[in-house]
């Protein structure tokens, strides 16, 4: 049981830390996420200039969440007999991870084609078609799948697991507060998604960054608690 507990902790910490590496690289070589506020032509040109390095970085960013899937499942298996809510939370959490990965993979398998088409287009009609195609796939794969469904399901999992941890008194209260607070702030970032189709909707710009950072911190701390065998159920 102790080995299993340490495995969960290692996976949680690895998942949290691994996500930071490609994200940081993307901020350096692609100016992400600031680049997304630029016009579509600039985004496609910048992506094309990034070459294979940028494509592989996006792939890494998409798949580094894989260690979290078995971690979620193992947590569910350990706690579902004591907190029935956890079984539902596990399903929601895994779905959230998968749709987020699918959304991110558009940068690996779809955007490179559109960027190449845009840069090498010989006519304005072709460029316009590439721009419309990018906007469409971005709204569907990015906004709907990755950022809306993916983030909502991840937020729901975090809140449900935090509640289960609190009821079973498995972590210090401040860890539960951190998880729920981060989730609430992360939820506020959903307004930015609706603002893409509802003009004039109030948006708190830093919500996404602050919420995701607090969530990663909560995830890493929870992982450390598992590895140190501080949870009493093991």
C-alpha positions in Angstrom: 0.0 0.0 0.0 2.9 2.4 0.8 4.5 1.8 -2.5 1.2 2.5 -4.2 0.9 5.7 -2.3 4.4 6.8 -3.3 3.6 6.0 -6.9 0.6 8.2 -6.8 2.6 11.0 -5.3 5.4 10.6 -7.8 2.9 10.7 -10.7 1.2 13.9 -9.4 4.5 15.7 -8.9 5.8 14.5 -12.2 2.7 15.6 -14.0 2.7 19.0 -12.4 6.4 19.7 -13.0 6.4 18.3 -16.5 3.6 20.6 -17.6 5.7 23.6 -16.6 8.7 22.7 -18.9 7.0 22.8 -22.4 4.8 25.7 -21.2 7.9 27.7 -20.3 9.5 26.9 -23.6 6.4 28.0 -25.5 6.5 31.3 -23.7 10.0 31.8 -24.9 9.9 30.6 -28.5 6.3 31.3 -29.4 5.4 34.1 -27.0 2.5 31.9 -25.7 -0.2 32.8 -24.6 0.3 36.4 -25.6 0.6 35.4 -29.2 -3.0 34.4 -29.3 -4.1 38.0 -28.9 -2.4 38.8 -32.2 -4.2 38.6 -35.6 -4.4 35.1 -37.1 -1.9 35.9 -39.9 0.7 36.7 -37.3 0.0 33.6 -35.4 0.3 31.3 -38.4 3.5 33.0 -39.6 5.1 32.8 -36.2 4.2 29.2 -35.9 5.7 28.4 -39.3 8.9 30.1 -38.3 9.1 27.9 -35.2 9.6 24.9 -37.4 9.7 21.3 -36.1 11.0 22.4 -32.7 7.7 24.3 -32.0 5.7 21.3 -33.3 7.4 18.9 -30.9 7.2 21.4 -28.0 3.4 21.5 -28.5 3.3 17.7 -28.6 5.2 17.5 -25.4 2.9 20.0 -23.8 -0.1 17.9 -24.8 1.2 14.5 -23.6 2.9 15.6 -20.4 -0.5 15.3 -18.7 -0.5 11.5 -19.3 1.0 10.6 -15.8 -2.0 12.3 -14.2 -4.4 9.8 -15.7 -3.1 6.8 -13.7 -2.7 9.0 -10.7 -6.4 10.1 -10.8 -7.5 6.5 -11.2 -5.3 5.2 -8.4 -6.6 7.9 -6.0 -10.1 6.9 -7.0 -9.4 3.2 -6.3 -8.0 4.1 -2.8 -10.8 6.4 -1.7 -14.0 5.4 -3.4 -14.9 2.9 -0.7 -14.7 5.7 1.9 -16.0 8.6 -0.2 -18.5 7.6 -2.9 -18.1 11.1 -4.5 -14.6 10.1 -5.5 -15.8 7.6 -8.1 -17.7 10.3 -10.0 -14.8 12.7 -9.6 -12.3 10.2 -11.1 -14.4 9.8 -14.2 -14.8 13.5 -14.6 -11.1 14.1 -14.0 -9.9 11.6 -16.6 -12.3 12.9 -19.2 -11.0 16.4 -18.5 -7.4 15.3 -19.1 -8.2 13.5 -22.3 -10.2 16.4 -23.9 -7.5 18.8 -22.9 -4.9 16.7 -24.6 -7.0 16.4 -27.7 -7.4 20.1 -27.8 -3.7 20.7 -27.5 -2.8 18.2 -30.2 -4.4 20.5 -32.8 -1.1 22.5 -32.6 0.8 19.3 -33.6 -1.4 17.8 -36.3 -3.6 20.6 -37.7 -2.0 24.1 -37.2 1.3 23.1 -39.0 -0.7 22.4 -42.2 -2.6 25.6 -41.9 0.6 27.6 -41.2 2.3 26.1 -44.2 -0.7 26.8 -46.4 -0.9 30.4 -45.2 2.8 31.2 -45.7 3.1 29.6 -49.1 -0.3 30.8 -50.4 -0.1 32.5 -53.8 -3.4 34.2 -53.6 -5.5 36.1 -51.0 -8.3 33.6 -51.3 -6.0 30.8 -50.0 -4.7 32.9 -47.2 -8.3 33.8 -46.2 -9.3 30.2 -46.2 -6.3 29.3 -44.0 -7.3 32.0 -41.5 -10.9 30.9 -41.4 -9.9 27.3 -40.9 -7.5 28.3 -38.1 -10.2 30.3 -36.3 -12.7 27.4 -36.7 -10.4 24.7 -35.3 -9.1 27.0 -32.6 -12.7 27.7 -31.4 -13.6 24.0 -31.5 -10.4 22.3 -30.4 -9.1 25.1 -28.2 -12.0 27.0 -26.7 -14.6 24.2 -26.6 -12.6 21.1 -25.9 -9.3 22.2 -24.2 -10.3 25.3 -22.4 -14.0 24.9 -21.7 -14.7 21.2 -21.2 -11.2 20.3 -20.2 -10.8 23.0 -17.6 -14.4 22.7 -16.3 -13.9 19.0 -15.7 -10.5 19.5 -14.1 -12.0 22.2 -11.8 -14.8 19.8 -10.9 -12.4 17.0 -10.1 -10.2 19.3 -8.0 -13.2 20.5 -5.9 -14.7 17.1 -5.4 -11.3 15.5 -4.5 -10.6 18.4 -2.1 -14.0 17.9 -0.4 -13.2 14.2 -0.1 -9.8 14.9 1.4 -11.4 17.4 3.9 -14.1 14.9 5.0 -11.6 12.2 5.5 -9.1 14.6 7.1 -6.3 13.4 4.8 -4.5 16.7 4.2 -4.0 19.9 6.2 -6.9 22.4 5.9 -4.8 24.9 4.0 -4.2 22.4 1.2 -8.0 22.0 0.8 -8.4 25.8 0.8 -5.6 26.2 -1.8 -7.3 23.6 -4.1 -10.8 25.1 -3.8 -9.5 28.7 -4.1 -7.4 27.9 -7.1 -10.4 26.2 -8.7 -12.7 29.2 -8.1 -10.2 31.6 -9.7 -9.6 29.2 -12.6 -13.4 29.1 -13.1 -13.4 32.9 -13.5 -11.2 32.4 -16.6 -14.2 30.8 -18.4 -15.5 34.4 -18.9 -12.7 34.9 -21.4 -13.9 32.0 -23.5 -17.5 33.3 -23.6 -16.1 36.8 -24.5 -15.0 35.3 -27.8 -18.6 35.1 -28.8 -20.3 37.6 -26.5 -18.9 41.0 -27.1 -18.4 43.3 -24.1 -18.5 40.5 -21.5 -16.4 41.5 -18.4 -13.2 39.5 -18.2 -10.5 39.3 -15.5 -7.4 38.7 -17.6 -5.1 37.2 -14.9 -7.7 34.6 -13.8 -6.4 31.9 -16.1 -2.7 32.3 -15.1 -3.4 32.7 -11.4 -5.9 29.8 -11.3 -3.8 27.4 -13.3 -0.7 28.3 -11.2 -2.5 27.7 -7.9 -3.9 24.4 -9.3 -0.4 23.2 -10.3 0.9 24.2 -6.8 -2.0 22.3 -5.2 -1.3 19.3 -7.4 2.4 19.2 -6.6 1.8 19.7 -2.9 -0.8 16.9 -2.8 1.8 14.7 -4.6 4.4 15.5 -2.0 2.0 14.6 0.8 1.4 11.2 -0.9 5.1 10.5 -1.3 5.7 11.4 2.4 3.1 8.9 3.4 1.2 11.5 5.4 -2.2 10.3 4.4 -3.7 8.0 7.0 -5.6 5.7 4.6 -2.4 3.9 3.5 
